[in-house]
Amino acid sequence: MAALEPEGKDSAAGPSNAGPSNAGPSNAGPSNAGLPSAGLPNSGSSSAGPSNPGPSNPAPAGAAAVGEAGTADASTRTRWHGGTDAGRAATGAGMEQIRESARAGETPEEIRRDHDLLYGDTAAARVAPYESVHRGVDGLVFGEATLEVRAAYQALSLQAPKLNQEPDDHIGLEFDFMAQLTLQVIDALYGDDAARAEKLMTHGTDFLRDHLLAWAPQMLDLATQHAQTHFMKGVVLLSIGALDSYAELLDLPFERP
């Protein structure tokens, strides 16, 4: 799944003035649809960043808000690195599933087939990866949630990579938005811009509460039931753990199915 990109960037999508549509089957999804923060193996590219991505200047006192060891109190550090017991359990189980995938010798072809059956654009796709399908009255793509998510992205000058062609509310894009927002919060804190960091945190809290937490737990629960490979089960469980950590950090309830 491609990441969000700067707003206004040329896209392979249709014309920029294309309006939303309620057309599309309830299980529609692009064939490369994926879950956040984990790509399929041997995809031909690496998502690894540079080995020294952090800023070279010392962190200001405000960095304690994101759990800087030695300056933040113990409760802050625990919250930043932890999540709830259930979230940590999901993360641990996810890592074990990834290890089991390697032990079982699951091939990239097997994993990609499982991925496509879960979220792909075939009629047999089991789990729709779009918020509007799960929350809309008619269960169709390009619903009201799609436009709300698009506006949230635009507030950070971001847009979906295939604007007006594929829905903005894919779960991978929503997770990517939270990841990019978090990085901007950290940048603001390192830049000693507490006001911007607070504004971003508020935006992230609203987005998490009004969007991801409103549908992703149920969607991910379905995915754990239908995934047939250890690898894809691991990706789903790691996603649940990440969502739990975000919710716990921002003091939002995470209601599991």
SELUM-567409 format. One record per residue (C-alpha): x, y, z. Coordinates in nm, 2 decimals. Last residue first. Layout:
<atoms>
east;north;up
X;Y;Z
...
</atoms>
This chain:
<atoms>
east;north;up
-1.49;-0.69;1.95
-1.23;-0.46;2.11
-1.32;-0.12;2.25
-1.01;0.09;2.26
-1.09;0.39;2.49
-0.89;0.70;2.43
-0.63;0.84;2.66
-0.40;0.96;2.38
-0.12;0.72;2.47
-0.36;0.43;2.54
-0.53;0.48;2.20
-0.20;0.50;2.01
-0.07;0.19;2.19
-0.39;-0.01;2.13
-0.37;0.08;1.76
-0.01;-0.04;1.74
-0.10;-0.37;1.91
-0.39;-0.42;1.68
-0.16;-0.36;1.38
0.09;-0.61;1.52
-0.20;-0.86;1.54
-0.29;-0.80;1.18
0.06;-0.83;1.05
0.11;-1.15;1.25
-0.20;-1.31;1.10
-0.07;-1.21;0.76
0.26;-1.39;0.83
0.11;-1.70;0.99
-0.09;-1.76;0.67
-0.47;-1.82;0.64
-0.61;-1.49;0.75
-0.99;-1.51;0.79
-1.04;-1.49;1.17
-0.75;-1.24;1.23
-0.89;-1.03;0.94
-1.24;-1.01;1.10
-1.08;-0.88;1.43
-0.89;-0.63;1.22
-1.21;-0.49;1.07
-1.38;-0.48;1.41
-1.09;-0.29;1.58
-1.05;-0.07;1.27
-1.40;0.08;1.28
-1.46;0.37;1.52
-1.10;0.35;1.66
-0.96;0.45;1.32
-1.21;0.73;1.25
-1.35;0.97;1.50
-1.13;0.88;1.80
-0.80;0.84;1.60
-0.87;1.15;1.40
-0.97;1.36;1.70
-0.66;1.25;1.89
-0.44;1.32;1.59
-0.57;1.67;1.55
-0.53;1.74;1.92
-0.17;1.60;1.91
-0.10;1.82;1.61
-0.22;2.13;1.78
-0.02;2.05;2.09
0.30;1.99;1.89
0.24;2.32;1.71
0.21;2.51;2.04
0.51;2.33;2.19
0.75;2.44;1.92
1.08;2.36;2.08
1.22;2.23;1.74
1.27;1.89;1.90
0.91;1.90;2.01
0.78;2.01;1.67
0.98;1.73;1.50
0.83;1.48;1.75
0.48;1.60;1.67
0.56;1.58;1.30
0.67;1.22;1.34
0.35;1.14;1.51
0.15;1.30;1.23
0.33;1.09;0.97
0.25;0.77;1.17
-0.11;0.87;1.23
-0.15;0.93;0.85
0.02;0.60;0.77
-0.24;0.43;0.99
-0.52;0.59;0.79
-0.35;0.51;0.46
-0.32;0.15;0.56
-0.68;0.13;0.67
-0.80;0.26;0.33
-1.00;0.58;0.38
-0.88;0.78;0.08
-1.07;0.57;-0.16
-0.90;0.48;-0.49
-0.94;0.68;-0.81
-1.03;1.03;-0.68
-0.68;1.07;-0.54
-0.44;0.78;-0.61
-0.16;0.86;-0.36
-0.40;0.99;-0.09
-0.33;1.34;0.02
-0.13;1.53;0.27
-0.10;1.91;0.35
-0.15;1.83;0.72
-0.50;1.97;0.73
-0.54;1.80;0.39
-0.52;1.46;0.55
-0.81;1.54;0.78
-1.01;1.67;0.49
-0.95;1.34;0.30
-1.06;1.14;0.61
-1.39;1.33;0.62
-1.44;1.28;0.24
-1.39;0.90;0.27
-1.61;0.88;0.58
-1.90;1.03;0.38
-1.89;0.74;0.13
-1.64;0.66;-0.14
-1.68;0.29;-0.10
-2.01;0.11;-0.03
-2.16;-0.05;0.28
-2.50;0.11;0.22
-2.53;0.28;0.56
-2.16;0.37;0.58
-1.94;0.26;0.87
-1.78;-0.06;0.75
-1.77;0.02;0.38
-1.67;0.38;0.45
-1.37;0.28;0.65
-1.21;0.08;0.37
-1.01;-0.24;0.41
-1.30;-0.47;0.31
-1.24;-0.82;0.45
-1.31;-1.15;0.27
-1.22;-1.09;-0.09
-1.40;-1.35;-0.30
-1.53;-1.11;-0.56
-1.17;-1.01;-0.63
-1.04;-0.67;-0.55
-0.80;-0.77;-0.28
-0.83;-0.75;0.10
-0.82;-1.10;0.25
-0.79;-1.31;-0.07
-0.52;-1.07;-0.20
-0.32;-1.10;0.12
-0.35;-1.48;0.13
-0.23;-1.49;-0.23
0.05;-1.26;-0.14
0.15;-1.47;0.16
0.16;-1.80;-0.05
0.36;-1.63;-0.33
0.60;-1.48;-0.08
0.67;-1.83;0.05
0.58;-1.96;0.40
0.88;-2.17;0.53
0.70;-2.29;0.84
0.98;-2.15;1.06
0.96;-1.81;0.89
0.59;-1.79;0.93
0.63;-1.90;1.29
0.85;-1.61;1.35
0.59;-1.37;1.21
0.32;-1.54;1.42
0.54;-1.50;1.73
0.58;-1.13;1.65
0.20;-1.09;1.62
0.14;-1.28;1.95
0.38;-1.04;2.13
0.21;-0.74;1.98
-0.14;-0.87;2.07
-0.02;-0.94;2.43
0.12;-0.59;2.45
-0.22;-0.45;2.34
-0.40;-0.66;2.59
-0.17;-0.55;2.87
-0.23;-0.19;2.77
0.01;0.02;2.57
0.37;0.01;2.66
0.66;0.23;2.54
0.49;0.57;2.57
0.28;0.47;2.87
0.57;0.33;3.06
0.79;0.63;2.99
0.52;0.87;3.11
0.46;0.67;3.42
0.83;0.65;3.50
0.88;1.03;3.49
1.03;1.19;3.18
1.38;1.33;3.20
1.61;1.03;3.22
1.46;0.84;2.93
1.28;1.06;2.68
0.92;0.95;2.69
0.74;1.15;2.43
0.64;1.44;2.66
1.00;1.44;2.79
1.09;1.59;2.45
0.97;1.92;2.59
1.30;1.96;2.78
1.47;2.01;2.45
1.64;1.73;2.26
2.00;1.77;2.17
2.08;1.86;1.81
2.17;1.58;1.57
1.81;1.51;1.47
1.71;1.14;1.45
1.72;0.94;1.12
2.06;0.79;1.18
2.05;0.45;1.01
1.85;0.59;0.72
1.50;0.45;0.66
1.40;0.09;0.59
1.11;0.05;0.36
1.30;-0.17;0.12
1.21;-0.25;-0.23
1.17;-0.56;-0.45
0.86;-0.69;-0.27
1.05;-0.97;-0.12
0.82;-1.00;0.18
0.48;-0.82;0.20
0.49;-0.48;0.36
0.42;-0.40;0.73
0.35;-0.07;0.89
-0.02;-0.06;0.81
-0.22;-0.34;0.66
-0.23;-0.40;0.29
-0.41;-0.33;-0.03
-0.21;-0.43;-0.34
-0.51;-0.58;-0.52
-0.72;-0.27;-0.46
-1.03;-0.32;-0.25
-1.39;-0.38;-0.31
-1.58;-0.59;-0.06
-1.89;-0.37;-0.04
-1.91;-0.35;-0.42
-1.85;-0.01;-0.58
-2.04;0.31;-0.66
-2.12;0.56;-0.39
-1.91;0.82;-0.57
-1.71;1.12;-0.46
-1.64;1.40;-0.71
-1.36;1.41;-0.97
-1.21;1.76;-0.98
-0.86;1.64;-0.97
-0.89;1.44;-1.29
-0.83;1.07;-1.27
-0.56;0.91;-1.06
-0.20;0.86;-1.17
-0.12;1.15;-0.93
0.05;1.48;-0.96
0.14;1.62;-0.61
-0.11;1.88;-0.48
-0.10;1.76;-0.12
0.23;1.59;-0.03
0.20;1.21;-0.03
0.03;0.95;0.17
0.19;0.61;0.16
0.15;0.33;-0.10
0.00;0.00;0.00
</atoms>
